[in-house]
């Protein structure tokens, strides 16, 4: 017989807009079922409805009203673990218009771009809404997340995903259909943080610089080394930011079973590069770098933006010369 916990906690306050509930599962919530092989199923609880799989079916009514964290058996004998989905789980299973920002990168963005409660954050583009959920969770109802998306079909998918996760229209979120480079200056918005998830983030850097408050952070999420190089060098040329920092994160799981302790066979490797830089005060520029560039770094084969303080002879150098 299952133990009953008498220490019942009240639900998370609605005004927190956390996307999380405590207590028994209720109709209209989403649940995550995981079978013995790790296969996952996410669906909305609807009274009177059935969930079907290759292991038979389950009645939604069998789940509604129970505290999450239990095992249920289907009509064909399949066992499923039942929990509410975490935000990181929801993000990788949500319907997609564009590729989602993986939880490992969302966590890095929230932490290293220092997204704080009450922050004014600008995001472009919105993709499928995965990062948007993390940003809204971080800024809370007293902050603001202004998302810009050029493609209407992506915006529609993101709007449904974000609304589904939070259980309604989040009061801190505004979604604008259009190009950030045009719409942000037109809006007159000021921002503490700007997150760029787009093909050519360097094209809107001037608009971002005008919108960012002094000390604010721009963070770009780019997939390729050519995008990484172009954005970093454009930030340097723009001159109103600190020296950009670039990195990526890799996640490897581990198999632990008695004496068999080894790296897992699966790994979330490269998804994207992240670049951050801080906005200088108006009219201020960062100190000139004293470290000499690597030989050939800006040689004849380099066709990208060149730092304004680059010594003339560096452009002529080639590796081994």
Secondary structure, DSSP 8 states (H G I E B T S, - for coil): -------------GGG--S---SB--TT-EEEEEETT--EEEEE--TT-EEEETTEEEEGGGTTTSBSSEEEE-TTS-EEEEE---HHHHHHHS--SS----HHHHHHHHHHTT--TT-EEEEE--TTSHHHHHHHHHH-TTSEEEEEES-HHHHHHHHHHHHHHHTS--TTEEEEES-HHHHHHHHT--EEEEEE-STTGGGGHHHHHHHEEEEEEEEEEESSHHHHHHHHHHHHHH-SB---EEE---EEEEEEETTEEEEEEEEE----EEEEEEB--TT-------S---TTTTSTT--S---TT--GGGGG--TT-
